[in-house]
Amino acid sequence: MPRRENKTSAYSSVMTVASMDGVPKRLGDTVYLIERGGTLRWAVLMCPCGCGKRVEANLMRSRWPRWRVRRHQDRSITLMPSLWLSSDDCGSHFWIYRNRVVWVSEKKPRARRT
């Protein structure tokens, strides 16, 4: 997977807005959480590889696939499970853990010794 020079290693902040209309076109290094009626609905962020792709992760239990968000006391978030963009896009595969980007290893598993 090609990496871009503007790769993000962490998101600087998390903003909560009431609807997708509150999410700006230029996301920068902020993760936007859409929350309505006390329920998280979406997480919106820029792909950290620098490709410019906007990533929208569903947080609603009624739809699939869905992700979960854990909010930490330091105002960071963890997003689970990992996000994996298709090879038609940039092919990035990563987790967000306490606002940090953790890339999934591209190494193949070692063969087991018998």
C-alpha positions, 0 to 999 in steps of 0.5 A, spaced: 500 500 500 503 506 498 504 511 503 503 519 502 508 524 505 502 527 509 501 521 513 497 522 520 500 519 526 495 521 531 488 525 531 489 532 535 482 532 537 475 529 537 469 534 536 462 532 537 456 535 532 449 534 532 449 532 524 453 531 518 451 538 516 456 540 522 462 536 519 466 541 515 469 539 508 476 539 510 477 535 516 484 536 518 486 531 523 480 532 527 475 526 528 468 528 528 463 524 532 455 525 530 451 524 536 443 525 536 439 524 542 445 521 546 446 516 541 453 516 537 451 515 530 457 516 526 465 517 526 468 521 521 475 522 519 480 523 514 484 517 512 491 517 516 495 515 510 494 522 506 490 520 500 485 525 502 479 520 503 473 521 508 472 515 512 465 515 515 464 509 520 457 507 522 456 507 530 449 505 530 447 498 533 441 498 528 446 498 522 452 493 519 457 494 519 458 498 525 464 500 530 464 502 537 467 508 540 470 508 547 471 515 550 477 516 555 478 521 560 483 525 557 478 526 551 481 521 546 477 516 543 479 508 541 475 506 535 474 498 534 474 494 530 480 496 525 478 500 519 480 497 512 479 501 506 478 497 500 484 496 495 480 501 490 481 506 495 488 507 498 488 500 502 489 503 508 488 498 514 489 501 521 486 502 528 485 508 532 487 507 539 487 514 544 487 518 538 493 515 535 493 511 529 496 504 529 497 501 522 496 493 521 502 490 520 503 488 513 508 482 515 505 475 513 505 471 519 511 466 520 510 459 519 509 455 525 515 450 527 513 443 528 
